[in-house]
Amino acid sequence: MGKKELDYVSDTIRSTFVSSNGEYINKLEQHVEKFTRSSRAVATVNGTSALHACLYLSGVRRNDLVITQALTFVATCNAIRLAGAEPILLDVSLNGLGLCSRSLEEYLEEYAYLEGQTCRHKLTKQCIKAVVPMHTFGHPVDLDEILRICEKWCINLIEDAAESLGSFYKERHTGTYSQFSAMSFNGNKIITTGGGGMILCDSVENGDLARHVTTTSKQSHDFEFFHDQFGFNYRMPNLNAALGCAQIEKIEFYIESKRKIANEYENVCLKTDFQFIKEPSYARSNYWINGVVCENRISRDLFIRECLDSDILVRPVWQLMHTLPMYKDALKGDLSTSEWLVDRIVNLPSTPILEGRYG
Ligand SMILES: Cc1ncc(COP(=O)(O)O)c(C=O)c1O
């Protein structure tokens, strides 16, 4: 946090516009639109609510199925459950750690069929409505392949881009390949609004709809309260957006610093048995959080223990979703790569220290 953050937040308090109306919210949305080149960005209270709204806006309803990866942060599955649907958990790719397109294609070939434009699961007959790949640690998934498979099977793509502000798949920013995709500005992300999120939309019309539905679907009127459809109270407060406006002005610096840190880790790893987790060759990652792959679970635990004893905050990756009690009965594919990785990944400290003009 620097002086700008203090100035903008103080300005919001002085203005009294601390809640769901205010100029900083619009400014932050415009910043994100410009930076990601998305048609519309709609600010929300957090990334989970952004993803929930994306699922809702993409037509996901009660009893639908939504495909995602087993190796993700729990919020991905929680948003699917919030939308009334159930996750199908598939494997990740060793290249970038996101949803594996081959696993996706093989699972659909074996377990799905098309009924007109509706994709259904052969065993449960439920509708498979969406695929939610997650750009793990900021590394983009292979979007072209995933999009091709989604089109073939008439399934909506929704990117969980919570971790990937500043990451590009080929020439385009992550989150701009779907009709709706979700970002997070939680305190641990590359920029923060305290708590906050953003929906990226592929058109102005979808942006208007996302804004409407996330602000209780209230029709604009001088005095009447008329809500024309079901909606959410998910609008980001101006107070949080003020913090975000100060932070996003430094986004290029953060990305550059993160990539520099990654480069240093990579060079160190060359002299060790640790395998540094690199961006896929087709992508430019924000390297939100760095990670290494250890030889086995024993060396992972030893490494974590030694680091923690030296006050270096490292940690293992998340546990796989089907090993958590609430998702233990989820449908799933072969998860051998995810299971192999979960025993070996250690995440490393990745936050740049701000100095000089940003300190
Ligand atoms: C992959 C993923 N999805 C969703 C979220 C949810 O974001 P939030 O914590 O802002 O609700 C996060 C981050 O916290 C995340 O890492």
The ligand as an SDF file (V2000), in Angstrom:
LIG
                    3D

 16 16  0  0  0  0  0  0  0  0999 V2000
   -9.2480  -19.8950   -8.5470 C   0  0  0  0  0  0  0  0  0  0  0  0
  -10.0610  -18.9860   -7.6960 C   0  0  0  0  0  0  0  0  0  0  0  0
  -11.3790  -18.8670   -7.9330 N   0  0  0  0  0  0  0  0  0  0  0  0
  -12.1440  -18.0450   -7.2190 C   0  0  0  0  0  0  0  0  0  0  0  0
  -11.6050  -17.2870   -6.2040 C   0  0  0  0  0  0  0  0  0  0  0  0
  -12.5570  -16.4810   -5.3920 C   0  0  0  0  0  0  0  0  0  0  0  0
  -12.2290  -15.1690   -5.2470 O   0  0  0  0  0  0  0  0  0  0  0  0
  -12.6450  -14.3860   -3.8960 P   0  0  0  0  0  0  0  0  0  0  0  0
  -11.7290  -14.8500   -2.8100 O   0  0  0  0  0  0  0  0  0  0  0  0
  -12.4210  -12.9650   -4.2740 O   0  0  0  0  0  0  0  0  0  0  0  0
  -14.0740  -14.6850   -3.6190 O   0  0  0  0  0  0  0  0  0  0  0  0
  -10.2220  -17.3440   -5.9410 C   0  0  0  0  0  0  0  0  0  0  0  0
   -9.5350  -16.5380   -4.9430 C   0  0  0  0  0  0  0  0  0  0  0  0
   -9.6960  -16.3210   -3.8480 O   0  0  0  0  0  0  0  0  0  0  0  0
   -9.4250  -18.2320   -6.6930 C   0  0  0  0  0  0  0  0  0  0  0  0
   -8.1140  -18.3570   -6.4770 O   0  0  0  0  0  0  0  0  0  0  0  0
  1  2  1  0
  2  3  1  0
  2 15  2  0
  3  4  2  0
  4  5  1  0
  5  6  1  0
  5 12  2  0
  6  7  1  0
  7  8  1  0
  8  9  2  0
  8 10  1  0
  8 11  1  0
 12 13  1  0
 12 15  1  0
 13 14  2  0
 15 16  1  0
M  END
$$$$
